[in-house]
Amino acid sequence: MTRQKKRFIAGAVCPKCEAMDTLMLFIENDIEQVECVSCKHRFSEPKQQGGGSEREFDQVIGVFKPE
């Protein structure tokens, strides 16, 4: 069994108990999970919700395509 890396999210507030700095992030079954160590509330967010550009090559001058 491999050990999971768990990281705390600084400044985050639990949506259930509203405690600050109690949320930890870890990966379970290739899905990012967030759990509150205070009230044990657990949730995950879909990968589509992440930030970033919707365009494929935003601010790229050229794309190298080897042949």
PDB file of N, CA, C, O and CB in Angstrom:
ATOM      1  N   MET A   1       0.854  -1.186   0.000  1.00  0.00           N
ATOM      2  CA  MET A   1       0.000   0.000   0.000  1.00  0.00           C
ATOM      3  C   MET A   1       0.897   1.245   0.000  1.00  0.00           C
ATOM      4  O   MET A   1       1.822   1.353   0.804  1.00  0.00           O
ATOM      5  CB  MET A   1      -0.970   0.000   1.239  1.00  0.00           C
ATOM      6  N   THR A   2       0.614   2.167  -0.898  1.00  0.00           N
ATOM      7  CA  THR A   2       1.409   3.381  -0.974  1.00  0.00           C
ATOM      8  C   THR A   2       0.810   4.467  -0.094  1.00  0.00           C
ATOM      9  O   THR A   2      -0.397   4.508   0.144  1.00  0.00           O
ATOM     10  CB  THR A   2       1.513   3.864  -2.420  1.00  0.00           C
ATOM     11  N   ARG A   3       1.665   5.323   0.370  1.00  0.00           N
ATOM     12  CA  ARG A   3       1.242   6.408   1.240  1.00  0.00           C
ATOM     13  C   ARG A   3       0.743   7.572   0.412  1.00  0.00           C
ATOM     14  O   ARG A   3       1.392   7.958  -0.560  1.00  0.00           O
ATOM     15  CB  ARG A   3       2.385   6.851   2.152  1.00  0.00           C
ATOM     16  N   GLN A   4      -0.395   8.143   0.775  1.00  0.00           N
ATOM     17  CA  GLN A   4      -0.961   9.284   0.057  1.00  0.00           C
ATOM     18  C   GLN A   4      -0.374  10.575   0.591  1.00  0.00           C
ATOM     19  O   GLN A   4      -0.151  10.718   1.794  1.00  0.00           O
ATOM     20  CB  GLN A   4      -2.496   9.305   0.177  1.00  0.00           C
ATOM     21  N   LYS A   5      -0.123  11.518  -0.316  1.00  0.00           N
ATOM     22  CA  LYS A   5       0.284  12.849   0.109  1.00  0.00           C
ATOM     23  C   LYS A   5      -0.983  13.656   0.371  1.00  0.00           C
ATOM     24  O   LYS A   5      -1.866  13.743  -0.481  1.00  0.00           O
ATOM     25  CB  LYS A   5       1.197  13.544  -0.967  1.00  0.00           C
ATOM     26  N   LYS A   6      -1.055  14.231   1.538  1.00  0.00           N
ATOM     27  CA  LYS A   6      -2.189  15.082   1.902  1.00  0.00           C
ATOM     28  C   LYS A   6      -1.658  16.482   2.155  1.00  0.00           C
ATOM     29  O   LYS A   6      -0.700  16.668   2.905  1.00  0.00           O
ATOM     30  CB  LYS A   6      -2.949  14.528   3.160  1.00  0.00           C
ATOM     31  N   ARG A   7      -2.285  17.460   1.527  1.00  0.00           N
ATOM     32  CA  ARG A   7      -1.830  18.850   1.670  1.00  0.00           C
ATOM     33  C   ARG A   7      -2.977  19.698   2.204  1.00  0.00           C
ATOM     34  O   ARG A   7      -4.125  19.535   1.791  1.00  0.00           O
ATOM     35  CB  ARG A   7      -1.313  19.418   0.310  1.00  0.00           C
ATOM     36  N   PHE A   8      -2.664  20.587   3.105  1.00  0.00           N
ATOM     37  CA  PHE A   8      -3.667  21.511   3.613  1.00  0.00           C
ATOM     38  C   PHE A   8      -3.795  22.704   2.671  1.00  0.00           C
ATOM     39  O   PHE A   8      -2.817  23.126   2.053  1.00  0.00           O
ATOM     40  CB  PHE A   8      -3.308  21.979   5.040  1.00  0.00           C
ATOM     41  N   ILE A   9      -5.001  23.239   2.570  1.00  0.00           N
ATOM     42  CA  ILE A   9      -5.283  24.374   1.704  1.00  0.00           C
ATOM     43  C   ILE A   9      -5.341  25.616   2.591  1.00  0.00           C
ATOM     44  O   ILE A   9      -6.306  25.813   3.330  1.00  0.00           O
ATOM     45  CB  ILE A   9      -6.625  24.173   0.897  1.00  0.00           C
ATOM     46  N   ALA A  10      -4.310  26.447   2.514  1.00  0.00           N
ATOM     47  CA  ALA A  10      -4.206  27.625   3.377  1.00  0.00           C
ATOM     48  C   ALA A  10      -5.309  28.635   3.077  1.00  0.00           C
ATOM     49  O   ALA A  10      -5.552  28.979   1.920  1.00  0.00           O
ATOM     50  CB  ALA A  10      -2.836  28.284   3.211  1.00  0.00           C
ATOM     51  N   GLY A  11      -5.960  29.096   4.111  1.00  0.00           N
ATOM     52  CA  GLY A  11      -6.981  30.136   3.977  1.00  0.00           C
ATOM     53  C   GLY A  11      -8.334  29.642   3.519  1.00  0.00           C
ATOM     54  O   GLY A  11      -9.261  30.440   3.385  1.00  0.00           O
ATOM     55  N   ALA A  12      -8.477  28.353   3.274  1.00  0.00           N
ATOM     56  CA  ALA A  12      -9.758  27.809   2.805  1.00  0.00           C
ATOM     57  C   ALA A  12     -10.721  27.620   3.978  1.00  0.00           C
ATOM     58  O   ALA A  12     -10.310  27.332   5.102  1.00  0.00           O
ATOM     59  CB  ALA A  12      -9.540  26.463   2.069  1.00  0.00           C
ATOM     60  N   VAL A  13     -12.000  27.788   3.689  1.00  0.00           N
ATOM     61  CA  VAL A  13     -13.041  27.656   4.709  1.00  0.00           C
ATOM     62  C   VAL A  13     -13.939  26.477   4.343  1.00  0.00           C
ATOM     63  O   VAL A  13     -14.355  26.350   3.191  1.00  0.00           O
ATOM     64  CB  VAL A  13     -13.876  28.975   4.840  1.00  0.00           C
ATOM     65  N   CYS A  14     -14.238  25.619   5.306  1.00  0.00           N
ATOM     66  CA  CYS A  14     -15.110  24.469   5.087  1.00  0.00           C
ATOM     67  C   CYS A  14     -16.524  24.955   4.777  1.00  0.00           C
ATOM     68  O   CYS A  14     -17.053  25.793   5.507  1.00  0.00           O
ATOM     69  CB  CYS A  14     -15.110  23.529   6.326  1.00  0.00           C
ATOM     70  N   PRO A  15     -17.149  24.448   3.711  1.00  0.00           N
ATOM     71  CA  PRO A  15     -18.502  24.887   3.375  1.00  0.00           C
ATOM     72  C   PRO A  15     -19.562  24.394   4.368  1.00  0.00           C
ATOM     73  O   PRO A  15     -20.670  24.928   4.395  1.00  0.00           O
ATOM     74  CB  PRO A  15     -18.855  24.413   1.988  1.00  0.00           C
ATOM     75  N   LYS A  16     -19.239  23.387   5.179  1.00  0.00           N
ATOM     76  CA  LYS A  16     -20.219  22.849   6.127  1.00  0.00           C
ATOM     77  C   LYS A  16     -20.095  23.488   7.509  1.00  0.00           C
ATOM     78  O   LYS A  16     -21.059  24.060   8.018  1.00  0.00           O
ATOM     79  CB  LYS A  16     -20.056  21.340   6.243  1.00  0.00           C
ATOM     80  N   CYS A  17     -18.899  23.391   8.123  1.00  0.00           N
ATOM     81  CA  CYS A  17     -18.729  23.899   9.494  1.00  0.00           C
ATOM     82  C   CYS A  17     -18.113  25.295   9.533  1.00  0.00           C
ATOM     83  O   CYS A  17     -18.032  25.898  10.603  1.00  0.00           O
ATOM     84  CB  CYS A  17     -17.863  22.943  10.296  1.00  0.00           C
ATOM     85  N   GLU A  18     -17.679  25.814   8.395  1.00  0.00           N
ATOM     86  CA  GLU A  18     -17.104  27.150   8.245  1.00  0.00           C
ATOM     87  C   GLU A  18     -15.811  27.362   9.045  1.00  0.00           C
ATOM     88  O   GLU A  18     -15.462  28.495   9.376  1.00  0.00           O
ATOM     89  CB  GLU A  18     -18.119  28.177   8.663  1.00  0.00           C
ATOM     90  N   ALA A  19     -15.105  26.270   9.353  1.00  0.00           N
ATOM     91  CA  ALA A  19     -13.810  26.386  10.023  1.00  0.00           C
ATOM     92  C   ALA A  19     -12.740  26.729   8.992  1.00  0.00           C
ATOM     93  O   ALA A  19     -12.757  26.217   7.872  1.00  0.00           O
ATOM     94  CB  ALA A  19     -13.451  25.070  10.773  1.00  0.00           C
ATOM     95  N   MET A  20     -11.810  27.601   9.381  1.00  0.00           N
ATOM     96  CA  MET A  20     -10.752  28.003   8.454  1.00  0.00           C
ATOM     97  C   MET A  20      -9.503  27.153   8.664  1.00  0.00           C
ATOM     98  O   MET A  20      -9.196  26.738   9.781  1.00  0.00           O
ATOM     99  CB  MET A  20     -10.416  29.495   8.632  1.00  0.00           C
ATOM    100  N   ASP A  21      -8.785  26.902   7.562  1.00  0.00           N
ATOM    101  CA  ASP A  21      -7.523  26.155   7.574  1.00  0.00           C
ATOM    102  C   ASP A  21      -7.678  24.716   8.063  1.00  0.00           C
ATOM    103  O   ASP A  21      -6.771  24.186   8.704  1.00  0.00           O
ATOM    104  CB  ASP A  21      -6.520  26.869   8.442  1.00  0.00           C
ATOM    105  N   THR A  22      -8.810  24.078   7.772  1.00  0.00           N
ATOM    106  CA  THR A  22      -9.005  22.689   8.172  1.00  0.00           C
ATOM    107  C   THR A  22      -9.196  21.766   6.969  1.00  0.00           C
ATOM    108  O   THR A  22      -9.419  20.569   7.148  1.00  0.00           O
ATOM    109  CB  THR A  22     -10.200  22.581   9.099  1.00  0.00           C
ATOM    110  N   LEU A  23      -9.113  22.301   5.740  1.00  0.00           N
ATOM    111  CA  LEU A  23      -9.330  21.487   4.550  1.00  0.00           C
ATOM    112  C   LEU A  23      -8.021  20.901   4.050  1.00  0.00           C
ATOM    113  O   LEU A  23      -7.022  21.609   3.919  1.00  0.00           O
ATOM    114  CB  LEU A  23      -9.991  22.313   3.449  1.00  0.00           C
ATOM    115  N   MET A  24      -8.031  19.598   3.771  1.00  0.00           N
ATOM    116  CA  MET A  24      -6.856  18.958   3.194  1.00  0.00           C
ATOM    117  C   MET A  24      -7.236  18.350   1.848  1.00  0.00           C
ATOM    118  O   MET A  24      -8.352  17.869   1.651  1.00  0.00           O
ATOM    119  CB  MET A  24      -6.281  17.873   4.151  1.00  0.00           C
ATOM    120  N   LEU A  25      -6.286  18.388   0.942  1.00  0.00           N
ATOM    121  CA  LEU A  25      -6.473  17.908  -0.425  1.00  0.00           C
ATOM    122  C   LEU A  25      -5.650  16.647  -0.613  1.00  0.00           C
ATOM    123  O   LEU A  25      -4.485  16.599  -0.218  1.00  0.00           O
ATOM    124  CB  LEU A  25      -6.072  18.993  -1.467  1.00  0.00           C
ATOM    125  N   PHE A  26      -6.254  15.617  -1.219  1.00  0.00           N
ATOM    126  CA  PHE A  26      -5.538  14.392  -1.529  1.00  0.00           C
ATOM    127  C   PHE A  26      -6.187  13.739  -2.743  1.00  0.00           C
ATOM    128  O   PHE A  26      -7.304  14.092  -3.121  1.00  0.00           O
ATOM    129  CB  PHE A  26      -5.529  13.426  -0.313  1.00  0.00           C
ATOM    130  N   ILE A  27      -5.485  12.787  -3.353  1.00  0.00           N
ATOM    131  CA  ILE A  27      -5.992  12.100  -4.541  1.00  0.00           C
ATOM    132  C   ILE A  27      -6.398  10.689  -4.153  1.00  0.00           C
ATOM    133  O   ILE A  27      -5.631   9.949  -3.537  1.00  0.00           O
ATOM    134  CB  ILE A  27      -4.928  12.076  -5.680  1.00  0.00           C
ATOM    135  N   GLU A  28      -7.635  10.329  -4.531  1.00  0.00           N
ATOM    136  CA  GLU A  28      -8.157   8.991  -4.259  1.00  0.00           C
ATOM    137  C   GLU A  28      -8.816   8.479  -5.533  1.00  0.00           C
ATOM    138  O   GLU A  28      -9.734   9.111  -6.056  1.00  0.00           O
ATOM    139  CB  GLU A  28      -9.172   9.000  -3.058  1.00  0.00           C
ATOM    140  N   ASN A  29      -8.356   7.347  -6.029  1.00  0.00           N
ATOM    141  CA  ASN A  29      -8.868   6.783  -7.288  1.00  0.00           C
ATOM    142  C   ASN A  29      -8.771   7.778  -8.436  1.00  0.00           C
ATOM    143  O   ASN A  29      -9.705   7.906  -9.228  1.00  0.00           O
ATOM    144  CB  ASN A  29     -10.318   6.338  -7.117  1.00  0.00           C
ATOM    145  N   ASP A  30      -7.656   8.477  -8.530  1.00  0.00           N
ATOM    146  CA  ASP A  30      -7.387   9.472  -9.582  1.00  0.00           C
ATOM    147  C   ASP A  30      -8.358  10.650  -9.569  1.00  0.00           C
ATOM    148  O   ASP A  30      -8.534  11.315 -10.590  1.00  0.00           O
ATOM    149  CB  ASP A  30      -7.438   8.807 -10.932  1.00  0.00           C
ATOM    150  N   ILE A  31      -8.989  10.915  -8.425  1.00  0.00           N
ATOM    151  CA  ILE A  31      -9.904  12.055  -8.269  1.00  0.00           C
ATOM    152  C   ILE A  31      -9.426  12.881  -7.085  1.00  0.00           C
ATOM    153  O   ILE A  31      -9.164  12.341  -6.010  1.00  0.00           O
ATOM    154  CB  ILE A  31     -11.395  11.581  -8.062  1.00  0.00           C
ATOM    155  N   GLU A  32      -9.311  14.208  -7.285  1.00  0.00           N
ATOM    156  CA  GLU A  32      -8.912  15.073  -6.177  1.00  0.00           C
ATOM    157  C   GLU A  32     -10.066  15.177  -5.179  1.00  0.00           C
ATOM    158  O   GLU A  32     -11.187  15.529  -5.545  1.00  0.00           O
ATOM    159  CB  GLU A  32      -8.497  16.486  -6.694  1.00  0.00           C
ATOM    160  N   GLN A  33      -9.779  14.871  -3.940  1.00  0.00           N
ATOM    161  CA  GLN A  33     -10.762  14.924  -2.868  1.00  0.00           C
ATOM    162  C   GLN A  33     -10.343  15.996  -1.872  1.00  0.00           C
ATOM    163  O   GLN A  33      -9.153  16.241  -1.674  1.00  0.00           O
ATOM    164  CB  GLN A  33     -10.907  13.542  -2.171  1.00  0.00           C
ATOM    165  N   VAL A  34     -11.325  16.630  -1.250  1.00  0.00           N
ATOM    166  CA  VAL A  34     -11.074  17.610  -0.197  1.00  0.00           C
ATOM    167  C   VAL A  34     -11.855  17.152   1.028  1.00  0.00           C
ATOM    168  O   VAL A  34     -13.037  16.821   0.939  1.00  0.00           O
ATOM    169  CB  VAL A  34     -11.489  19.072  -0.640  1.00  0.00           C
ATOM    170  N   GLU A  35     -11.172  17.139   2.182  1.00  0.00           N
ATOM    171  CA  GLU A  35     -11.832  16.717   3.418  1.00  0.00           C
ATOM    172  C   GLU A  35     -11.505  17.692   4.536  1.00  0.00           C
ATOM    173  O   GLU A  35     -10.368  18.145   4.663  1.00  0.00           O
ATOM    174  CB  GLU A  35     -11.406  15.284   3.811  1.00  0.00           C
ATOM    175  N   CYS A  36     -12.503  18.010   5.341  1.00  0.00           N
ATOM    176  CA  CYS A  36     -12.319  18.860   6.508  1.00  0.00           C
ATOM    177  C   CYS A  36     -11.911  17.973   7.683  1.00  0.00           C
ATOM    178  O   CYS A  36     -12.610  17.017   8.017  1.00  0.00           O
ATOM    179  CB  CYS A  36     -13.620  19.671   6.833  1.00  0.00           C
ATOM    180  N   VAL A  37     -10.782  18.293   8.306  1.00  0.00           N
ATOM    181  CA  VAL A  37     -10.320  17.483   9.432  1.00  0.00           C
ATOM    182  C   VAL A  37     -11.121  17.780  10.698  1.00  0.00           C
ATOM    183  O   VAL A  37     -11.033  17.038  11.676  1.00  0.00           O
ATOM    184  CB  VAL A  37      -8.832  17.729   9.685  1.00  0.00           C
ATOM    185  N   SER A  38     -11.892  18.849  10.682  1.00  0.00           N
ATOM    186  CA  SER A  38     -12.697  19.222  11.840  1.00  0.00           C
ATOM    187  C   SER A  38     -14.031  18.468  11.876  1.00  0.00           C
ATOM    188  O   SER A  38     -14.360  17.833  12.878  1.00  0.00           O
ATOM    189  CB  SER A  38     -12.950  20.725  11.835  1.00  0.00           C
ATOM    190  N   CYS A  39     -14.798  18.540  10.779  1.00  0.00           N
ATOM    191  CA  CYS A  39     -16.133  17.929  10.766  1.00  0.00           C
ATOM    192  C   CYS A  39     -16.236  16.711   9.850  1.00  0.00           C
ATOM    193  O   CYS A  39     -17.301  16.102   9.756  1.00  0.00           O
ATOM    194  CB  CYS A  39     -17.154  18.953  10.344  1.00  0.00           C
ATOM    195  N   LYS A  40     -15.137  16.346   9.168  1.00  0.00           N
ATOM    196  CA  LYS A  40     -15.062  15.189   8.265  1.00  0.00           C
ATOM    197  C   LYS A  40     -15.907  15.339   7.000  1.00  0.00           C
ATOM    198  O   LYS A  40     -16.136  14.358   6.292  1.00  0.00           O
ATOM    199  CB  LYS A  40     -15.496  13.950   8.999  1.00  0.00           C
ATOM    200  N   HIS A  41     -16.371  16.558   6.707  1.00  0.00           N
ATOM    201  CA  HIS A  41     -17.100  16.801   5.456  1.00  0.00           C
ATOM    202  C   HIS A  41     -16.149  16.558   4.300  1.00  0.00           C
ATOM    203  O   HIS A  41     -14.996  16.988   4.341  1.00  0.00           O
ATOM    204  CB  HIS A  41     -17.688  18.256   5.401  1.00  0.00           C
ATOM    205  N   ARG A  42     -16.629  15.862   3.256  1.00  0.00           N
ATOM    206  CA  ARG A  42     -15.782  15.486   2.127  1.00  0.00           C
ATOM    207  C   ARG A  42     -16.466  15.859   0.814  1.00  0.00           C
ATOM    208  O   ARG A  42     -17.675  15.685   0.660  1.00  0.00           O
ATOM    209  CB  ARG A  42     -15.463  13.974   2.161  1.00  0.00           C
ATOM    210  N   PHE A  43     -15.682  16.370  -0.123  1.00  0.00           N
ATOM    211  CA  PHE A  43     -16.233  16.679  -1.442  1.00  0.00           C
ATOM    212  C   PHE A  43     -15.127  16.662  -2.485  1.00  0.00           C
ATOM    213  O   PHE A  43     -13.940  16.679  -2.157  1.00  0.00           O
ATOM    214  CB  PHE A  43     -16.944  18.050  -1.433  1.00  0.00           C
ATOM    215  N   SER A  44     -15.533  16.629  -3.734  1.00  0.00           N
ATOM    216  CA  SER A  44     -14.582  16.696  -4.843  1.00  0.00           C
ATOM    217  C   SER A  44     -15.173  17.617  -5.892  1.00  0.00           C
ATOM    218  O   SER A  44     -16.387  17.803  -5.966  1.00  0.00           O
ATOM    219  CB  SER A  44     -14.277  15.274  -5.438  1.00  0.00           C
ATOM    220  N   GLU A  45     -14.294  18.189  -6.704  1.00  0.00           N
ATOM    221  CA  GLU A  45     -14.739  19.093  -7.753  1.00  0.00           C
ATOM    222  C   GLU A  45     -14.338  18.516  -9.097  1.00  0.00           C
ATOM    223  O   GLU A  45     -13.239  17.981  -9.244  1.00  0.00           O
ATOM    224  CB  GLU A  45     -14.147  20.512  -7.562  1.00  0.00           C
ATOM    225  N   PRO A  46     -15.231  18.622 -10.085  1.00  0.00           N
ATOM    226  CA  PRO A  46     -14.898  18.093 -11.409  1.00  0.00           C
ATOM    227  C   PRO A  46     -13.704  18.806 -12.012  1.00  0.00           C
ATOM    228  O   PRO A  46     -13.493  19.989 -11.747  1.00  0.00           O
ATOM    229  CB  PRO A  46     -16.090  18.210 -12.340  1.00  0.00           C
ATOM    230  N   LYS A  47     -12.918  18.106 -12.822  1.00  0.00           N
ATOM    231  CA  LYS A  47     -11.730  18.697 -13.426  1.00  0.00           C
ATOM    232  C   LYS A  47     -12.089  19.803 -14.413  1.00  0.00           C
ATOM    233  O   LYS A  47     -11.265  20.685 -14.656  1.00  0.00           O
ATOM    234  CB  LYS A  47     -10.911  17.625 -14.124  1.00  0.00           C
ATOM    235  N   GLN A  48     -13.288  19.787 -14.990  1.00  0.00           N
ATOM    236  CA  GLN A  48     -13.684  20.810 -15.948  1.00  0.00           C
ATOM    237  C   GLN A  48     -13.778  22.179 -15.298  1.00  0.00           C
ATOM    238  O   GLN A  48     -13.748  23.188 -16.002  1.00  0.00           O
ATOM    239  CB  GLN A  48     -15.010  20.448 -16.585  1.00  0.00           C
ATOM    240  N   GLN A  49     -13.892  22.248 -13.979  1.00  0.00           N
ATOM    241  CA  GLN A  49     -14.106  23.511 -13.303  1.00  0.00           C
ATOM    242  C   GLN A  49     -12.819  24.309 -13.107  1.00  0.00           C
ATOM    243  O   GLN A  49     -12.871  25.474 -12.714  1.00  0.00           O
ATOM    244  CB  GLN A  49     -14.753  23.266 -11.979  1.00  0.00           C
ATOM    245  N   GLY A  50     -11.689  23.707 -13.372  1.00  0.00           N
ATOM    246  CA  GLY A  50     -10.407  24.370 -13.152  1.00  0.00           C
ATOM    247  C   GLY A  50     -10.258  25.618 -13.998  1.00  0.00           C
ATOM    248  O   GLY A  50     -10.938  25.789 -15.009  1.00  0.00           O
ATOM    249  N   GLY A  51      -9.357  26.486 -13.567  1.00  0.00           N
ATOM    250  CA  GLY A  51      -9.129  27.714 -14.310  1.00  0.00           C
ATOM    251  C   GLY A  51      -8.308  27.443 -15.553  1.00  0.00           C
ATOM    252  O   GLY A  51      -7.971  26.299 -15.860  1.00  0.00           O
ATOM    253  N   GLY A  52      -8.002  28.486 -16.242  1.00  0.00           N
ATOM    254  CA  GLY A  52      -7.183  28.324 -17.429  1.00  0.00           C
ATOM    255  C   GLY A  52      -7.903  28.802 -18.670  1.00  0.00           C
ATOM    256  O   GLY A  52      -9.067  29.201 -18.629  1.00  0.00           O
ATOM    257  N   SER A  53      -7.200  28.753 -19.745  1.00  0.00           N
ATOM    258  CA  SER A  53      -7.719  29.251 -21.001  1.00  0.00           C
ATOM    259  C   SER A  53      -8.564  28.199 -21.699  1.00  0.00           C
ATOM    260  O   SER A  53      -8.253  27.009 -21.643  1.00  0.00           O
ATOM    261  CB  SER A  53      -6.584  29.696 -21.899  1.00  0.00           C
ATOM    262  N   GLU A  54      -9.613  28.627 -22.346  1.00  0.00           N
ATOM    263  CA  GLU A  54     -10.435  27.714 -23.120  1.00  0.00           C
ATOM    264  C   GLU A  54      -9.887  27.553 -24.531  1.00  0.00           C
ATOM    265  O   GLU A  54     -10.232  26.598 -25.227  1.00  0.00           O
ATOM    266  CB  GLU A  54     -11.875  28.206 -23.165  1.00  0.00           C
ATOM    267  N   ARG A  55      -9.034  28.482 -24.956  1.00  0.00           N
ATOM    268  CA  ARG A  55      -8.435  28.377 -26.277  1.00  0.00           C
ATOM    269  C   ARG A  55      -7.251  27.439 -26.214  1.00  0.00           C
ATOM    270  O   ARG A  55      -6.558  27.368 -25.198  1.00  0.00           O
ATOM    271  CB  ARG A  55      -8.009  29.758 -26.806  1.00  0.00           C
ATOM    272  N   GLU A  56      -7.016  26.713 -27.302  1.00  0.00           N
ATOM    273  CA  GLU A  56      -5.969  25.698 -27.303  1.00  0.00           C
ATOM    274  C   GLU A  56      -4.571  26.293 -27.217  1.00  0.00           C
ATOM    275  O   GLU A  56      -3.738  25.784 -26.467  1.00  0.00           O
ATOM    276  CB  GLU A  56      -6.079  24.853 -28.542  1.00  0.00           C
ATOM    277  N   PHE A  57      -4.291  27.361 -27.967  1.00  0.00           N
ATOM    278  CA  PHE A  57      -2.949  27.932 -27.998  1.00  0.00           C
ATOM    279  C   PHE A  57      -3.013  29.414 -27.642  1.00  0.00           C
ATOM    280  O   PHE A  57      -2.698  30.265 -28.474  1.00  0.00           O
ATOM    281  CB  PHE A  57      -2.299  27.733 -29.389  1.00  0.00           C
ATOM    282  N   ASP A  58      -3.412  29.725 -26.430  1.00  0.00           N
ATOM    283  CA  ASP A  58      -3.537  31.106 -25.979  1.00  0.00           C
ATOM    284  C   ASP A  58      -2.151  31.728 -25.823  1.00  0.00           C
ATOM    285  O   ASP A  58      -1.318  31.193 -25.091  1.00  0.00           O
ATOM    286  CB  ASP A  58      -4.319  31.177 -24.646  1.00  0.00           C
ATOM    287  N   GLN A  59      -1.894  32.830 -26.486  1.00  0.00           N
ATOM    288  CA  GLN A  59      -0.651  33.594 -26.419  1.00  0.00           C
ATOM    289  C   GLN A  59       0.571  32.788 -26.860  1.00  0.00           C
ATOM    290  O   GLN A  59       1.660  32.962 -26.313  1.00  0.00           O
ATOM    291  CB  GLN A  59      -0.442  34.096 -25.014  1.00  0.00           C
ATOM    292  N   VAL A  60       0.395  31.918 -27.836  1.00  0.00           N
ATOM    293  CA  VAL A  60       1.504  31.149 -28.380  1.00  0.00           C
ATOM    294  C   VAL A  60       1.811  31.683 -29.764  1.00  0.00           C
ATOM    295  O   VAL A  60       0.911  31.828 -30.591  1.00  0.00           O
ATOM    296  CB  VAL A  60       1.178  29.626 -28.424  1.00  0.00           C
ATOM    297  N   ILE A  61       3.072  31.975 -30.021  1.00  0.00           N
ATOM    298  CA  ILE A  61       3.465  32.523 -31.316  1.00  0.00           C
ATOM    299  C   ILE A  61       3.421  31.446 -32.390  1.00  0.00           C
ATOM    300  O   ILE A  61       2.914  31.691 -33.484  1.00  0.00           O
ATOM    301  CB  ILE A  61       4.869  33.138 -31.239  1.00  0.00           C
ATOM    302  N   GLY A  62       3.937  30.271 -32.101  1.00  0.00           N
ATOM    303  CA  GLY A  62       3.946  29.196 -33.067  1.00  0.00           C
ATOM    304  C   GLY A  62       3.928  27.857 -32.361  1.00  0.00           C
ATOM    305  O   GLY A  62       4.290  27.750 -31.189  1.00  0.00           O
ATOM    306  N   VAL A  63       3.499  26.829 -33.095  1.00  0.00           N
ATOM    307  CA  VAL A  63       3.439  25.484 -32.540  1.00  0.00           C
ATOM    308  C   VAL A  63       4.350  24.599 -33.368  1.00  0.00           C
ATOM    309  O   VAL A  63       4.191  24.516 -34.586  1.00  0.00           O
ATOM    310  CB  VAL A  63       1.976  24.933 -32.522  1.00  0.00           C
ATOM    311  N   PHE A  64       5.304  23.936 -32.728  1.00  0.00           N
ATOM    312  CA  PHE A  64       6.243  23.060 -33.418  1.00  0.00           C
ATOM    313  C   PHE A  64       5.613  21.694 -33.601  1.00  0.00           C
ATOM    314  O   PHE A  64       5.218  21.053 -32.627  1.00  0.00           O
ATOM    315  CB  PHE A  64       7.573  22.949 -32.642  1.00  0.00           C
ATOM    316  N   LYS A  65       5.518  21.244 -34.843  1.00  0.00           N
ATOM    317  CA  LYS A  65       4.969  19.907 -35.152  1.00  0.00           C
ATOM    318  C   LYS A  65       6.042  19.111 -35.875  1.00  0.00           C
ATOM    319  O   LYS A  65       6.229  19.290 -37.078  1.00  0.00           O
ATOM    320  CB  LYS A  65       3.658  20.003 -36.027  1.00  0.00           C
ATOM    321  N   PRO A  66       6.761  18.224 -35.161  1.00  0.00           N
ATOM    322  CA  PRO A  66       7.799  17.438 -35.816  1.00  0.00           C
ATOM    323  C   PRO A  66       7.191  16.436 -36.795  1.00  0.00           C
ATOM    324  O   PRO A  66       6.095  15.919 -36.580  1.00  0.00           O
ATOM    325  CB  PRO A  66       8.651  16.709 -34.774  1.00  0.00           C
ATOM    326  N   GLU A  67       7.929  16.176 -37.874  1.00  0.00           N
ATOM    327  CA  GLU A  67       7.433  15.238 -38.883  1.00  0.00           C
ATOM    328  C   GLU A  67       8.165  13.920 -38.828  1.00  0.00           C
ATOM    329  O   GLU A  67       7.871  13.017 -39.611  1.00  0.00           O
ATOM    330  CB  GLU A  67       7.560  15.832 -40.267  1.00  0.00           C
TER     331      GLU A  67
END
